[in-house]
């Protein structure tokens, strides 16, 4: 569960559970300890409709970076690039460079 500072609803829920911000995992049964008003108003009507969009813990930790950024940026922890650059040389792009297929390979192709 996010910190009490993320949303007033989390503050009320954490106070109701007497839980510090360092505790982030709760069992579904622990929510039964909350008053019915907090369960209905704060959780069902307030947090649940937009929880995935606003507070999803997996999405909150993901930072999208492009391959170009990762190949060009130095990682301060290691001194190397975040992602080593991979270069690819393609062969057989022209008809003259193509492999000649024989037998069942030609038939299959």
C-alpha positions, 0 to 999 in steps of 0.5 A: 500500500502506498505511503499515507502521504500519497492520498488522504484515503491511504492516511485514513486506512493506515491510521485505521490499521495502525500501520506505519509507512514502512509496512507495505503489504497487507492481507485482505483480512486486515481490511476487515479491521477497518470500519465499514464507513472507511471500507465503503467510502475510502476503498470501494468508492475512493481508491479502487476505481482508479487504483491501477491507474494511479497507484499500481506498484508495478507501473510506478517502478517502471521507467521507459527508456529507448534503446538509443538512450540506453546505448548512449548514456553512461551508468554512474554505478558501473562507468559503462553504458546501460546497454552495450551497443549491438551492431548487425551486419546483414548479408544476402540483401541483394539477389546476387548475395543470396544463398542458392537453395537446392533439393527439398529446401528450394521446394519448401521455399 
